[in-house]
Amino acid sequence: MPQTTTDPPMPQERAGRREWLGLFVLTLPTILLALDATVLNLAIPQISADLKPSSTQLLWSVDIYGFMIAGFLITMGTLGDRIGRRRLLMIGALGFGIASVIAATATSPEALIAGRALLGITGATLMPSTLALISNMFKDPRQRGVAISVWVTCFSVGIAVGPVLGGALLEWFWWGSVFLLAVPVMVLLLLVAPVLLPEYKDPDAGRIDLVSVALSLVTVLPVIYGIKSLAEHGPSAVAIGTLLAGLLLGVAFVHRQGRLADPLMDLRLFSNRAFGATLLVLMLGLGLMGGLYLFVSQYLQLVEGLSPMESGLWLLPAAAALIITSSLTPAIAQRMRPGYVVGSSLCVSVVGYALVSQVGSEGGLPLLVTGFVLIYIGISPLMVLGTDLVVGSAPPERAGSAASMSEAGMEFGMALGIAGLGSVVTAVYRDQIGGALSPDLPGTVADTARDTLAGADAVAGSLPGQIGAELLADARHAFTDGLNLASGIAGFIVAVLAVAAFVLLRHVPSVSDTPHGGHGESGEQPDAPGEAAGSAPANERATAGDSR
């Protein structure tokens, strides 16, 4: 008699002490990348005063990092399959440390942007390597869920520690010191990774298609540039042409992936509704939160007048809420379907965005902190369950591709959120401050004040008492109005995402309702017996076993 799918599956190999110690090593780059993303936001006022970037240069210095990560993640995931995921992790750690020194010693906005771009390229090697290694090391779905929860919690720790540690460094040292945080972390990773992490590589991995690599980059950057230009300067031939060119190149990229035997992006993964829906919600949800974070940090320092250290401390409640909720999410997911957990939590975020949209330019600190805590509480289950759903929804032979696409979606979403919401804030600020500026102000002073809030803060001190105070008050009011509008837009989009999670993920069962903890979907082909959704292919497991 042929075996049927009702036969009991083979037991999954469970992780031991070495794997759990290895998980500690994999959390190091996770904490670091969260640190690197958050500390720069606090350093923006000092960077503005020292390097004097334009508003466009300032935004590029922040979001070029995410753009490069998003553009290279899929490529680096494929490269890791070929040369070994541990080896790629170590190469990336070395490169990230060197790039951190380059960014820390930048003497111009262009040099800082170049350093951040290099950080993004090398950073793209870290996240897919860590998540793919977790998927390989923890083949049991329940253990994998716990490991991913730890991974996300450590990301939360990085978010929590980043503002405080970065604020302390900015109090005592120059802004470049925030980048040097990466150096000792990368040195530690290079020392312990060979001891605790096994090597995994797929001997049958396909070739890297350089044309697809190029197409992915020339799709991302023109689209983001076009969005920013339209929001900042209104419709223009350059902005519209650039945006359309990026979209057309994106169509060419997708078409090419469908024809390749070994694509950078496996489009077949999107045939699973849970995979595509989760990836979309994860990308937009994290992107909006990341975009708003940038301007909340500026509000604390430039509107409320707090020091970097004080700003970091006021951000701690939100980060603590993120850590606690990340830890509780796996237990909640045992009893509720993931779609209901994610949808309900996003509704909490909507309330938080609504509160931030009502913050004023004076006395708005309590409302801002409360709203940001609710935003973080709502986003945490999405980070934990979303990552596990994306990896777990893919068949075993495509788990590595799914991991890379998950990270690419999150990083691209954050970069897009910063660009999109940043453009909204900038557009509102320039419109309002332009009408409030006195015609008696010198041209250079007016141009600097009109460009950014940091610029207005810098020139206000050089003006006579009342004139400078009025300029600063008008600038703070204009910036706050931009923050309010951006938060309102973000809240509306997150409300739509909550409905999408309820509707599109309602058939995904809870972990306790699914045999062996996999993420199946009603009416869809279940995973093959003996293969959990996040486990490695047979030939990959054989390769891993030889190298351990």
C-alpha positions in Angstrom: 0.0 0.0 0.0 1.4 3.5 -0.8 2.0 5.7 2.2 -0.7 8.5 2.6 -0.5 11.9 4.2 -2.4 10.5 7.2 0.6 8.5 8.3 2.4 10.0 11.2 5.3 12.2 10.2 8.9 11.5 11.2 10.0 13.2 14.4 11.8 16.4 13.9 15.4 16.7 15.1 15.5 18.9 18.2 18.2 21.5 18.8 20.7 20.9 21.7 22.9 23.1 23.8 25.3 24.0 20.9 22.4 25.4 18.9 21.1 27.5 21.8 24.5 28.9 22.4 24.8 29.5 18.7 21.6 31.5 18.9 23.3 33.9 21.3 26.0 34.5 18.6 23.3 35.1 16.0 21.6 37.8 18.2 24.8 39.9 18.2 24.3 41.3 14.6 20.6 41.6 15.3 21.1 43.8 18.3 23.8 45.8 16.4 21.6 46.5 13.3 18.8 47.7 15.6 21.3 49.9 17.4 22.7 51.3 14.2 19.3 52.2 12.9 18.1 54.0 16.0 21.2 55.9 17.2 21.6 57.8 14.0 18.2 59.4 14.5 19.4 60.9 17.8 22.6 62.2 16.1 20.8 64.1 13.3 20.9 67.5 15.1 24.6 67.2 15.7 25.2 65.9 12.1 23.2 68.9 10.8 25.2 71.4 12.8 28.6 69.8 11.9 28.2 68.7 8.3 25.4 71.2 7.3 23.6 68.8 5.0 20.5 69.9 3.0 17.2 68.3 3.9 17.6 65.9 0.9 21.1 64.9 2.0 19.9 64.4 5.5 17.2 62.1 4.4 19.5 60.2 2.1 22.1 59.7 4.9 19.3 58.0 6.9 17.5 55.9 4.3 20.4 55.0 1.9 21.3 52.4 4.5 18.0 50.7 4.3 17.9 51.0 0.5 21.2 49.2 0.1 20.1 46.5 2.5 16.8 46.0 0.7 18.6 45.9 -2.7 21.2 43.4 -1.7 19.4 41.1 0.7 18.2 38.6 -1.8 21.6 38.6 -3.5 23.4 37.9 -0.2 21.0 35.1 0.6 21.9 33.4 -2.6 25.6 34.1 -2.0 25.3 32.5 1.4 23.8 29.4 -0.1 26.9 29.1 -2.3 29.8 30.0 -0.1 28.4 29.1 3.3 26.1 31.1 5.6 28.5 31.2 8.5 31.3 32.3 6.2 29.1 35.1 4.7 28.2 36.2 8.2 31.8 36.6 9.2 32.7 38.4 5.9 29.8 40.8 6.5 30.9 41.3 10.1 34.3 42.3 9.1 33.0 44.6 6.3 30.5 46.2 8.6 33.1 47.0 11.2 35.3 48.7 8.5 32.3 50.6 7.1 31.4 51.8 10.6 34.8 53.4 11.0 34.5 55.1 7.5 31.1 56.6 8.5 32.3 57.7 11.9 35.1 59.7 10.3 33.1 61.3 7.5 33.8 65.0 7.0 31.1 65.9 4.5 27.4 64.9 3.8 28.5 63.0 0.7 31.1 61.0 2.6 28.5 60.2 5.3 26.0 59.0 2.6 28.8 56.9 1.0 29.7 55.4 4.4 26.1 54.6 5.2 25.7 53.0 1.7 28.6 50.7 2.5 27.1 49.9 5.8 23.9 48.9 4.0 25.7 46.6 1.6 27.7 44.8 4.3 24.7 44.8 6.6 22.7 42.9 4.0 25.0 39.9 4.6 24.1 39.8 8.3 20.3 39.5 8.6 19.6 36.7 6.0 22.6 34.7 7.3 21.2 34.9 10.9 17.6 34.0 10.0 18.7 31.2 7.6 21.0 29.7 10.2 18.2 29.8 12.8 15.9 28.0 10.3 18.6 25.4 9.7 19.7 25.0 13.4 16.1 24.7 14.8 14.3 22.2 12.6 11.6 21.6 15.2 8.8 24.2 14.4 8.1 24.9 18.1 11.8 25.4 18.9 12.1 27.5 15.7 9.2 29.7 16.9 10.9 30.3 20.3 14.3 31.0 18.6 12.7 33.6 16.3 10.9 35.2 19.3 14.4 35.5 21.0 15.8 36.9 17.7 13.0 39.6 17.6 13.3 40.3 21.3 17.0 41.0 20.8 16.1 43.3 18.0 13.9 45.0 20.6 16.7 45.2 23.1 18.8 46.9 20.4 16.0 49.4 19.9 15.8 50.0 23.7 19.5 50.3 24.3 20.3 52.3 21.2 18.7 55.6 22.3 20.2 55.5 25.8 23.6 54.3 24.8 23.6 56.6 21.7 22.4 59.5 23.8 25.2 58.9 26.3 27.8 58.9 23.6 26.4 62.1 22.1 26.5 63.7 25.5 30.2 62.9 25.9 31.7 62.4 22.5 31.1 63.6 18.9 28.4 62.2 16.6 30.7 59.7 14.9 31.0 57.7 18.1 27.6 56.2 17.5 28.9 54.3 14.5 31.9 53.0 16.5 29.6 51.0 18.7 29.6 48.3 15.9 33.4 47.7 16.1 33.6 45.7 19.4 30.4 43.8 18.6 31.8 42.7 15.2 35.1 41.7 16.8 33.3 39.5 19.3 31.2 37.9 16.6 34.3 37.1 14.5 35.9 35.4 17.6 33.1 33.2 18.7 31.2 32.3 15.4 33.7 29.7 14.3 33.4 27.9 17.7 29.6 27.9 18.1 28.1 28.2 14.7 28.0 25.2 12.3 28.5 25.9 8.6 25.6 25.4 6.2 25.7 25.6 2.4 23.8 24.1 -0.5 26.1 22.4 -3.0 23.3 22.6 -5.5 22.7 26.3 -5.2 22.3 28.1 -8.5 24.5 30.8 -10.0 24.0 34.5 -9.0 22.4 36.4 -11.8 24.2 39.7 -12.0 21.6 41.2 -14.3 18.9 40.6 -11.6 21.2 42.1 -8.9 21.5 45.2 -11.1 17.8 45.3 -11.8 16.9 45.1 -8.2 19.1 48.1 -7.4 17.9 50.3 -10.3 14.3 49.5 -9.3 14.6 50.5 -5.6 16.5 53.8 -5.8 14.6 55.5 -8.6 11.3 54.7 -7.1 12.2 56.1 -3.7 13.8 59.2 -5.3 10.7 59.8 -7.4 8.4 59.6 -4.3 10.6 62.0 -2.4 10.9 64.5 -5.2 7.1 64.5 -5.8 6.4 65.1 -2.1 9.1 67.7 -1.6 9.0 69.7 -4.8 5.7 68.8 -6.4 5.2 67.2 -9.9 8.1 67.6 -12.2 9.3 65.8 -15.4 12.4 64.5 -13.5 10.4 63.2 -10.5 7.7 61.5 -12.6 10.2 60.2 -15.2 12.4 58.7 -12.5 9.5 57.1 -10.7 8.1 55.5 -13.9 11.6 54.3 -14.9 12.0 52.6 -11.6 8.5 50.9 -11.9 9.3 49.7 -15.4 12.6 48.3 -14.3 10.8 46.6 -11.5 8.4 44.9 -14.0 11.5 43.8 -16.0 13.0 42.4 -12.8 9.9 40.4 -11.9 9.6 39.1 -15.5 13.2 38.0 -15.4 12.7 36.1 -12.1 9.9 34.2 -13.7 12.1 32.9 -16.6 15.2 32.0 -14.6 15.9 28.5 -13.4 17.6 29.9 -10.3 16.0 33.3 -9.6 17.1 35.8 -7.0 13.4 36.1 -5.9 11.3 32.9 -6.1 7.9 34.2 -7.3 6.3 30.8 -6.6 6.3 31.6 -2.9 3.6 34.1 -3.5 1.2 31.4 -4.6 0.7 30.8 -0.9 -1.7 33.5 0.3 -0.3 33.5 3.9 3.2 34.2 2.6 2.2 37.1 0.3 -0.2 38.7 2.8 2.1 38.4 5.8 5.0 39.8 3.8 3.0 42.9 2.7 1.7 43.6 6.2 5.1 43.1 7.7 6.7 45.5 5.1 4.2 48.3 5.5 3.7 48.0 9.2 7.4 48.1 10.1 8.0 50.8 7.5 5.5 53.2 8.9 6.8 52.7 12.4 10.4 53.2 11.3 9.5 56.3 9.4 7.7 57.9 12.3 10.5 57.0 14.7 12.9 59.3 12.9 10.6 62.4 13.4 9.7 61.5 17.0 13.4 61.6 17.8 13.7 65.0 16.2 10.6 66.2 18.0 12.1 65.3 21.4 15.3 67.2 20.8 14.3 70.1 18.5 10.7 70.8 19.7 10.9 69.7 23.4 14.5 70.9 23.7 15.7 67.6 25.3 19.3 66.5 25.2 20.2 63.3 23.3 20.4 61.4 26.6 17.1 62.7 27.8 15.5 61.8 24.5 16.8 58.3 24.7 15.4 57.9 28.2 11.9 59.1 27.0 12.0 56.5 24.3 12.7 53.7 26.8 9.0 53.0 27.7 8.1 52.2 24.1 11.2 49.9 23.7 10.4 48.2 27.0 6.8 47.6 25.8 8.2 46.1 22.6 10.5 43.7 24.6 7.7 42.5 26.9 5.2 42.1 24.1 7.7 40.1 22.0 8.3 37.8 24.9 4.5 37.2 25.4 3.6 36.7 21.8 4.5 33.0 21.4 2.3 32.1 24.3 -0.6 34.1 22.9 -0.1 32.5 19.5 -0.6 29.1 21.1 -4.3 30.0 21.8 -5.2 32.4 19.0 -4.9 32.3 15.2 -1.9 34.4 14.0 -4.2 36.6 11.8 -6.4 37.5 14.8 -3.3 38.2 17.0 -1.7 40.4 14.3 -4.9 42.2 13.4 -5.9 43.0 17.0 -2.4 44.2 17.8 -2.4 46.5 14.8 -5.6 48.0 16.1 -3.7 49.0 19.2 -1.1 50.7 17.0 -3.8 52.6 15.2 -4.8 54.2 18.6 -1.2 55.1 19.2 -0.9 56.8 15.8 -4.1 58.7 16.5 -2.6 60.0 19.8 0.6 61.1 18.1 -1.5 62.9 15.4 -2.8 65.2 18.2 0.5 66.1 19.8 1.1 69.9 20.0 4.3 71.9 19.7 4.1 72.8 23.4 3.5 70.3 26.2 3.0 67.4 23.9 5.6 65.0 25.5 3.2 62.8 27.6 0.8 62.3 24.7 3.7 61.5 22.4 5.2 58.9 24.7 1.9 57.3 25.4 1.1 57.1 21.7 4.5 55.7 20.8 4.2 53.0 23.5 0.9 51.8 22.0 2.5 51.8 18.5 5.3 49.6 19.7 2.9 47.3 21.6 0.9 46.8 18.4 3.9 46.2 16.1 5.6 43.6 18.3 3.4 40.6 17.5 3.7 41.4 13.8 7.5 41.2 14.0 7.4 37.9 15.8 4.6 36.1 14.1 5.2 37.8 10.7 8.8 36.5 10.5 7.8 33.0 11.5 4.8 32.9 9.2 6.9 34.0 6.2 9.5 31.4 6.8 7.0 28.7 7.9 4.7 29.2 4.9 7.4 28.3 2.5 8.1 24.7 1.5 11.3 23.3 3.0 13.4 23.6 -0.2 12.6 27.3 -0.4 13.0 28.3 3.3 16.2 30.2 2.7 14.7 32.3 -0.1 11.7 33.0 2.1 14.0 34.2 4.9 15.8 36.6 2.6 12.5 38.0 1.2 11.3 38.5 4.7 14.3 40.6 5.6 14.2 42.4 2.3 10.6 43.3 2.8 11.2 44.7 6.3 14.2 46.7 5.3 12.7 48.0 2.2 9.5 48.9 4.1 11.5 50.9 6.7 13.4 52.7 4.0 10.2 53.5 2.2 8.5 54.6 5.4 11.3 57.0 6.1 11.2 58.4 2.6 7.4 58.6 2.4 6.6 60.0 5.8 9.7 62.1 5.7 8.5 63.7 2.5 5.2 64.5 4.1 6.8 66.1 7.1 9.2 68.1 4.9 6.4 69.3 2.6 4.2 70.5 5.4 7.1 72.1 7.2 8.3 74.1 4.1 4.8 75.2 3.2 4.0 76.5 6.6 7.4 78.0 7.5 7.6 79.7 4.1 4.4 81.7 4.9 5.5 82.5 8.5 9.0 83.9 7.7 9.5 87.6 8.1 10.4 89.3 4.8 13.1 91.3 6.8 15.2 88.2 7.4 18.4 87.9 5.4 18.2 85.6 2.4 20.6 83.0 3.7 19.0 82.9 7.1 15.5 82.4 5.5 16.7 79.7 3.2 18.4 77.8 6.1 15.3 78.1 8.3 13.0 77.0 5.4 15.1 73.9 4.7 14.9 72.0 8.0 13.9 72.5 11.6 17.5 71.8 12.6 18.5 74.7 10.3 15.9 77.0 11.9 17.1 76.0 15.4 20.7 76.8 14.4 20.0 80.3 12.9 17.5 81.4 15.6 20.3 81.9 18.1 22.0 84.4 15.8 19.0 86.6 15.6 17.8 89.3 18.0 15.9 87.9 21.0 12.2 88.3 20.0 12.8 87.7 16.2 14.8 84.5 16.9 12.2 83.2 19.4 9.3 83.8 17.0 11.2 82.1 14.2 11.9 79.0 16.4 8.3 78.9 17.6 7.0 79.0 14.0 9.4 76.4 12.9 8.5 74.1 15.8 4.8 74.5 15.1 5.3 73.8 11.4 7.3 70.6 12.1 4.7 69.4 14.6 1.9 69.9 12.1 4.0 67.8 9.6 4.4 65.1 12.3 0.7 65.1 13.0 -0.2 64.6 9.4 2.3 61.9 8.9 1.1 60.0 12.0 -2.5 60.4 10.8 -1.7 58.9 7.4 0.3 56.1 9.0 -2.6 55.3 11.3 -5.1 55.1 8.4 -2.8 52.7 6.5 -2.2 50.5 9.6 -6.0 50.3 10.1 -6.3 48.9 6.5 -3.4 46.5 7.3 -5.3 45.3 10.4 -8.4 44.5 8.3 -6.2 42.7 5.8 -4.6 40.6 8.5 -8.0 39.6 9.8 -9.3 38.7 6.4 -6.3 37.2 4.6 -4.8 35.3 7.5 -8.0 34.1 9.1 -7.5 30.5 7.8 -3.9 30.2 9.3 -4.3 28.0 12.4 -2.7 28.6 15.8 0.4 26.7 16.6 -1.5 24.4 19.0 -4.0 23.5 16.3 -1.4 22.6 13.7 0.3 19.2 13.8 3.9 19.8 14.9 3.5 23.5 14.9 3.7 24.2 11.2 1.8 27.0 9.6 -0.5 25.5 7.1 -3.5 27.1 5.5 -7.0 25.7 4.9 -7.4 24.3 1.5 -3.7 24.5 0.6 -1.2 21.7 0.1 0.3 20.8 3.5 4.0 20.4 4.0 5.5 17.1 3.1 5.6 14.5 5.9 8.6 14.8 8.1 9.5 18.3 6.8 8.5 21.3 8.9 8.0 24.5 7.0 11.1 26.1 8.3 13.5 23.1 8.0 16.4 22.8 5.6 16.3 20.7 2.5 17.7 17.2 2.7 20.8 17.9 0.7 21.4 21.0 2.8 21.1 19.0 6.0 23.6 16.5 4.7 26.0 19.3 3.9 25.5 20.8 7.4 26.1 17.5 9.1 29.4 17.0 7.3 30.7 20.4 8.5 29.6 20.3 12.1 
